[in-house]
Amino acid sequence: MTEINLSRIWEQIREELGSKGIDLDAGCCESDLGSPLKVVCMAGGLSDSLKEMGRTARQQVLMVRIDEDSAKKLDAWIETGAFKSRSQAAALFIREGLKVHARELAELAEALAGVENAKDKLREKAREVFDSGETPFVDESPA
């Protein structure tokens, strides 16, 4: 059996992508489509993700509207026997998409934490103002 040198293969991939202007360390590069490209390394199959999903309770209901082409693609996956329903297929592909965009989601979560901190400070300041004896609002509605 031939031994595979994954680090050399990885370096060849890095060099080839670098020659095309794709910097793996930066995580993305400009594309002709207008939005940055993202290079992601993923496992080749979905079986592990499907098994993992099977061990996790899916208790949240999410109603989504999708285009006809996406529905046909989900139906094709069902026809293969890989999934029992559109719901199961959609859940897996949503899960996989969230994994692919984990870095971006982490950045958004960090920004959201900053917003929550600002809201907390605002509420605290409002309590200080209202506890100072000032009347915050005058009820002008008819009695």
C-alpha positions as CSV (number, residue, x, y, z in Angstrom):
1,M,0.0,0.0,0.0
2,T,1.3,3.4,-1.0
3,E,1.8,6.0,1.8
4,I,0.1,9.3,1.1
5,N,1.9,12.5,2.2
6,L,-1.0,14.7,3.0
7,S,1.2,17.7,4.0
8,R,2.8,17.7,0.6
9,I,-0.6,17.5,-1.1
10,W,-1.8,20.3,1.1
11,E,1.2,22.4,0.1
12,Q,0.5,21.7,-3.6
13,I,-3.1,22.8,-3.2
14,R,-2.0,26.0,-1.3
15,E,0.6,26.8,-4.1
16,E,-1.9,26.2,-6.9
17,L,-4.6,28.3,-5.2
18,G,-2.0,31.0,-4.4
19,S,-1.1,31.2,-8.1
20,K,-4.8,31.9,-8.7
21,G,-4.8,34.7,-6.1
22,I,-6.5,32.7,-3.4
23,D,-4.8,33.2,0.0
24,L,-5.9,30.3,2.3
25,D,-4.5,32.1,5.4
26,A,-6.8,35.1,4.6
27,G,-9.8,32.8,4.3
28,C,-11.1,34.4,1.1
29,C,-10.3,36.4,-1.9
30,E,-12.2,38.5,-4.5
31,S,-14.1,36.8,-7.2
32,D,-15.6,37.8,-10.5
33,L,-19.0,37.3,-9.0
34,G,-18.6,40.4,-6.8
35,S,-18.5,38.6,-3.4
36,P,-15.5,37.0,-1.8
37,L,-14.7,33.3,-2.3
38,K,-14.2,31.1,0.7
39,V,-12.1,28.0,0.8
40,V,-13.4,25.3,3.1
41,C,-12.1,21.9,3.8
42,M,-14.9,19.4,4.6
43,A,-15.3,15.7,5.0
44,G,-16.1,14.0,1.7
45,G,-19.5,12.5,2.8
46,L,-22.6,13.4,4.7
47,S,-22.9,10.1,6.5
48,D,-21.2,11.3,9.7
49,S,-23.3,14.4,9.8
50,L,-26.5,12.4,9.2
51,K,-25.5,10.0,12.0
52,E,-24.8,12.9,14.3
53,M,-28.1,14.5,13.4
54,G,-29.8,11.2,14.2
55,R,-28.4,11.3,17.8
56,T,-29.6,14.9,18.3
57,A,-33.2,15.7,19.1
58,R,-34.8,18.0,16.5
59,Q,-37.4,19.8,18.6
60,Q,-37.4,23.2,16.9
61,V,-39.9,23.8,14.1
62,L,-38.8,26.1,11.3
63,M,-41.1,27.1,8.5
64,V,-39.2,28.1,5.3
65,R,-40.1,28.9,1.8
66,I,-37.8,27.6,-0.9
67,D,-37.7,28.0,-4.6
68,E,-38.9,25.2,-6.9
69,D,-35.4,24.1,-7.9
70,S,-34.3,23.7,-4.3
71,A,-37.4,21.6,-3.6
72,K,-36.6,19.4,-6.6
73,K,-33.1,18.9,-5.3
74,L,-34.4,17.9,-1.8
75,D,-36.8,15.5,-3.4
76,A,-33.9,14.0,-5.4
77,W,-32.1,13.4,-2.2
78,I,-35.2,11.7,-0.8
79,E,-35.4,9.5,-3.9
80,T,-31.9,8.2,-3.2
81,G,-33.0,6.9,0.1
82,A,-30.5,9.0,2.0
83,F,-33.3,11.0,3.7
84,K,-36.8,10.2,4.8
85,S,-38.3,13.6,4.2
86,R,-37.7,17.1,2.9
87,S,-37.5,18.2,6.6
88,Q,-34.7,15.8,7.4
89,A,-32.8,16.8,4.2
90,A,-33.2,20.5,4.8
91,A,-32.2,20.1,8.5
92,L,-29.0,18.4,7.4
93,F,-28.1,21.0,4.7
94,I,-28.9,23.9,7.1
95,R,-26.6,22.2,9.7
96,E,-23.8,21.8,7.1
97,G,-24.2,25.4,5.8
98,L,-23.9,26.7,9.4
99,K,-20.7,24.7,9.8
100,V,-19.3,26.1,6.6
101,H,-20.0,29.7,7.8
102,A,-19.0,29.1,11.4
103,R,-16.4,31.9,11.3
104,E,-18.8,34.5,10.0
105,L,-21.4,33.4,12.6
106,A,-18.8,33.7,15.4
107,E,-18.0,37.3,14.2
108,L,-21.7,38.1,14.2
109,A,-22.2,36.6,17.7
110,E,-19.3,38.8,18.9
111,A,-20.9,41.9,17.4
112,L,-24.3,40.9,18.9
113,A,-22.7,40.5,22.3
114,G,-21.5,44.1,21.9
115,V,-25.0,45.2,21.1
116,E,-26.4,43.3,24.2
117,N,-23.7,45.0,26.4
118,A,-24.8,48.4,25.0
119,K,-28.5,47.6,25.7
120,D,-27.5,46.6,29.3
121,K,-25.7,49.9,29.8
122,L,-28.7,51.8,28.4
123,R,-31.1,50.1,30.7
124,E,-28.8,50.8,33.7
125,K,-28.6,54.5,32.7
126,A,-32.4,54.6,32.3
127,R,-32.8,53.2,35.8
128,E,-30.4,55.8,37.2
129,V,-32.3,58.6,35.5
130,F,-35.7,57.3,36.6
131,D,-34.6,56.6,40.2
132,S,-33.3,60.2,40.5
133,G,-36.8,61.4,41.2
134,E,-37.6,62.7,37.7
135,T,-40.9,61.8,36.3
136,P,-40.0,59.8,33.1
137,F,-43.4,60.0,31.4
138,V,-46.6,61.9,31.9
139,D,-49.7,60.0,31.1
140,E,-51.6,62.3,28.8
141,S,-54.3,59.9,27.9
142,P,-57.9,60.8,28.8
143,A,-59.1,59.2,32.1
